[in-house]
Amino acid sequence: MNELALVLNAGSSSLKFAVFDADGAGDWPLAARGTIEAIGAAAKVSVRNGSGASLPAGALPGTLRDAGEALQYVFDWLSRSFTGARLIGVGHRVVHGGPRFAGPALVTREVLEELRALVPFAPLHQPYNLAGIEAVAQQRRDVPQVACFDTSFHRTLPAVAKLLPLPAEVCRGGLERYGFHGLSYEYIAGVLPEVAPDIARGRVIVAHLGNGASLCALRAGVSIENTFSFTALDGLCMGTRPGALDPGVVLYLFQTLRMSAADVEKLLYERSGLLGISGVSNDMRALLASREPCAALALEYFVYRVTQALGALTAVLGGLDALVFTAGIGENSPVIRRRICERCAWLGIELDEGANSGNADRISARGSRVSVWKIPTNEELMIARHTGRLLPRGSAPA
């Protein structure tokens, strides 16, 4: 009987899922990957196999109202597509693990209660992540679940880097700098010894650039600083989030413009960043294709903030041996990679234009003092691995 592991990433109106072969042949072969979008409206689904070819997804049962109904569709699809297979575990991406969870955790009632208490730390992510866990618990009580946190990889930050400069009594409830995209950074740190062994033990900055964007400073594969902070609003300019912002601006929104807390939250999470500056789109591809001056300004600001943060993290590392681009923009936009590298020439970065435009793994020139790489991330595989390690012995690949 085939054994499968399911990885879920539940959002406000989408459910991403991946199915991995847990029989032990190799490092968790991907069997299928899918996305259900527009949950609560005109939902649509797409599924592909491990090679990227489309798979029959079947018709959705009318309107999917919530994550529970979307998940029921996924379970039904699994039963039809993998006849006789046994689901041995479900791994979840959970954005916030707070100060306690320095690694993945087997989900129990107590763990779930702790994660609910962290909802104010990540109000636009955590509730939907937990809704996926609760839906699995209701529909498949027999299947163990593992929560994998985007914050865990950054628990190695030095105490001074975790500090928020507020009174101690205010910070006692867990108010500190955390960092996110940890599953992505953990994957990159894990493959560096194989892909780029000369830099794996060195000073590396990883640029996870997508609709959500951040940088992480690695020393010998360990996170020592990142551009996020207490929430996923800080740091770089993102698709719809502003990144670093003067706190006085938020006070102005409340006190002078008389905006409500809900309106400010929506502004900061959904209407700012590249979308706010350009008024065109939060999609990097659309901005690169646009002739609107504000689209060009948004691109300029994005590159400016990335290079500014690169300089700061280089200072923290005491120098730089390598820069790694990953995630949607980092992996797929030679233009953005080139513009960032050009601004960082002072670091000793020399780009190989042919390698960059050809999406090679190493995109820096042979004589570049700092090597530059393009390495695809795989957060789903990272979650599958963590899930396998926490399942009962014998349930997963060694």
N, C-alpha and C positions, 0 to 999 in steps of 0.2 A: 504494500500500500504506500503510495506516495505521501510524503509529509510536506506541508506547506507552512510558511510563515507569512503573515499579512502585516504590511506597514501602512499606517494611516497618518495623514496630515489634514486635519479638519480645520476649515476656515469659516468665515461668517456665511458665505454662500457657495462654498465649494468643498469638495472632498477629493483629495488626491490619495490614490492607493497603489500599492505595489505588492506583487506576489513573488515570493522567493522560494526556490526549491530547497528544502531543509533536509534532504536525504543524505547529505554528507559528501557529495561529489563536488570538490572544489570549494571556492569561497562564495557560498550563497549565490548560485546562479539565478539571475532574474528570469522569472517565467512570464510575467505580464506587468504592465503599468497602465493606469487609467486615471481619468479625471472626470468628475461630475461637476458641472458648472451651473450657475444660475439656480441653485436650490432655493425654493420658495417662489420661483417665477416659472419661466419656460425652460426648465432644466434640460440639459443635453449632456451626453456621455460620449467619451472616446476612450478606446482601449487599444494598446499595442502589445505585441509580444516582446521577448527579450532582445530581438534583433531590430525592433522598431517598426515591424510590419503591422498594419491594421488588423485587428481581430473583430469578429462579430460581437457587438455589444448587446444586441437585442433592444427591444422597445422599452422605454421607461414607462412605468405604470402611472400615467397621468402626471399631475403636478406633485413633485416631491416637496413636502412642506418643511422638513427639517433634516438634521443629520441622521436621526434614527431611521427615517424612511430611506434616505440615501444609502445608509449602511445595509439595510435589509436587501436593497437591490444588489449591493456588492456580494453579500452572502449567497443570494440566489444565483448570481452570475458565476460565482466560484463553484457552486454545486453542479451547474450545467457544464462548465468549461473544464473542470478537473474532476471528472467522475471517479468516485471511490477514494479520492485523496482525503487526508486527515489534516485539519488545521490545528497546529500544535501551539500557536501563540500569536498574539497581536502586539506589535510595537507601535508606539505613538510618539510623534513629535509634540513635545510640550514646551512652550516658549520659556516659561519661568520656573526655576527650581528653588528660588530663594537662597538664603544663606546655608541651608542644611544639605541640600542634595548636590554632592560633588561627583555624582555618577548616576547611571540609570537605576531605576527602582522598580521592583515588582509591585504592581498596584494592589494595595489592600484598602480596606475601608478607612484606616487611619491615614494612609498616604494620600488618599483622595481628599480627605478633609483638610490636610495640610496644604494641598495644592489649591483648593477652593479659597483658602485664606489669602492666597497670593494673587487673586483676581485683580485687586486694585493696583498691583504692580504692572500688570499687562492687560488692561481692560478690553482691548480690541483683539486679543489673541487667546488668552488663557481660557475664557469661558467656552469658546468653540472647541479648543483642544480637549477640555474636560467633558464636553458634550459627547464627543466621540467615544471616550472611555466609558461613560455612563451608558451609551447606546449599546456598546459591545457587551457590557455586564448584563444588560436586560435581555439581550437576544441570544448570547452564547455564554451562559454562566460557567460552562465547563472549560472554557479556554482561558489560560492565564494571559495577563496583559502586563506590558512593561512600558513605563514612562521614561522617555529619553529627553533630556533637557538641553536647550540651547545655551543655558547659563553655565552648565557644569564644567565645561572645558576651561572656563576663565576663573575658576575658584583658586587657581594657582597665582593670581595676581598678588603682588606684594601688598602689605597692609596699607601703605601710603597711597597706592593706586586705587584701592577700594574706597578710600575715604571721601566723604562729601563734607565740605567745610561748613557744617551746621552744628548747632549745639548738640552735645552728646545725648541729652534727654529726648531730642527730636529724632535722633537716629536709632534709638534702641529697638524700634519695631522692624528693623531690617532695612532701613534707609541707607543704602550704600551703592557704589558703582558695581555693576555686575558684568555686563557684556553679553552679546547675543551672537547668533550665527555659529555657535560653538560646535555643532555637529559637522558643519562644513569645514571649519578650521581643524577639527580633530581628524577628519578624513584626509585633508591635505597634509597635515603633519605626519600621518601614518604612511602615506605613499611617497613622501620625499626621499626616504632612504633608498627606494627602488628607482624612482624617476630621476632624481638629482642627488645622488649620494654625497657629492662634494660640498653641498650646502646644507644638508639635513641637520648637521650639528652646529650650524652657524647662526648668524643673525639674519632673520628672514622676516619680511613684511608680506602678509597675504592680503590681497585686495579682493574681497567678496563684493563684486559690483553687480547689482541687479536692481529690481524695483525697490528692494531693501538693500542698503549698501553700508559697508563698514570695512575697516582695516584692523588687522591683528598683528602684533609684534610677537614673533616667536624667537626664543633663544633655546637652541638645542631641542626644538620641537615642543617647547612649553610656552604657554601664553603668559606674557608678562605685562601686556597692555593692549587696549583696544579702543576704538573710537566711540563705542556705545557707553551708556552710563547706567543709571537706575532704571530707565525705560528704553524702549527701542525708538525713541524720538531724538536722541542726542547724536552728535557726531556729524557724519557726512550728509549733504543734501541727498534726498532719496526721491523716488517716484512721486509720492504724495506727502512725504514728511519733510519738515524743514531742516532737520539736523540741528546743530548747535544754534541756540537762539538766546539772546539776552533775556533773562527772567523778567526784566522790567517790561518787555513787550507783552508778556502774558498779563502782568498787572495792569498795563494800559488797556488791554482787551476787556478786562473785567471792570476796571474802575472808570474809564473814560468812555469806551464804546458800549459799556453796559451789556456785554455779551454774557450769555448764560454758560454754566460749566459744560453743558452738552454741546453748545455751539462752538466753544473753544476747543473741546475735544475733537469734534468733527473737522474743524479748521486745521488743526495740527496733524491729524492722522490721515485725512482724506483730501484736503484741498490745497496743500502747500507743496513744497519741494519743486520738482521739475514742472509739475502741472501748474502750480501757483505762479511761478515765474513766467512760464511760456504762455499760459492760457490756451495752449494747443493740445498737449497730451502729456501723460507721464511715461509714455513708451519711448525709449531711446531711439528706436528705429524711425518712428514718426518724426521726432525732433530732428534727426539727421537729414531726413528727406524734406523737411519744411524750409520754406524761404522766408518765413516770418522773422523779423528782427528779434522778437522776444524768445523765439525758439533758439536762436543762436546765442542769446544772452544766457538762457538756461544751461546750455551745453558748456559755455565758458565758465559759468559759476560752478557747475558740477566738477569740471576738471580742476578749477582753482582750489576748491575745498579738498579734493583728493590729494593734490600735491602739497597743500598746506599741512594736511594731517600726516602725509608721508615724512615731511621734514621733522615734525614733532616726534613721531615714533622712532625715526632714525636717531634722534638725540637721546631718547630713552634707551635704545639699544646700544648706544655708544659707537655707532657706525652701522653699515649695512653691507651684507654679502649678497643678498638676492631679493628680488621682488617677484611675487607670484600673483598672476591674475586668475580669478575663477568666477563662477556663477554666470548668469545670463549675459550681462554686458561684458564682463571680463573675459569670458570664453569666446564671445561671438562678434565683438566689435573691434576690428583692427584700428579703426579711426580713433576711438577713445583711448585705446592702449597707446597709440602713437602720440597723441596729444599729451597724455600724462607723462610719458617717457621723455618727450622733448622738454617739458618743463622741469624734469628732474635730471637734466644733463649734468648739472652741477655736482650730483652725487657720483658721477662717473658712469652713468648709464648711456650706452650707445646701442641703438636699436638696429637690428638687421631687417631692413624694409621687406625683403623677399620672404624671410621667415615669418614676419608678422602678418603680412597680407596672405600668406599661405597657411596661417594657423598652425605653425609648427609648435612643438612642445617648448623648445628654447627659441626665444625670439630676439635675443640680444646678439650683438656682433661679437666675433671671437675675441676681440681685444677689450671688451667692455669690463671695466673694473667691478661693476655690480652686474651679475647675471640676471636676466629677466625671463620668466617662464609663463606659459599658459597651460594650466592643469585643470581639467574638468573635475568638479566636485561630485560627490555622491552621498548625500545625506541619508537617502533611503537605505543604502547598503550599510551605512554606519549604524542605523537604527536596527536593521536586521541582525547585525553582528551582536549588538548589545542585547537584543531580545534573546538570541540563542544562548548567550552566556548565562542569563538568569533563568532560563527554563530548567525544569527538572532534568537531572543528569540522564543522558541517553536520548533526549528529545531533539537534539540539534547536532549539527556538524561539530566536530572537534576543532 
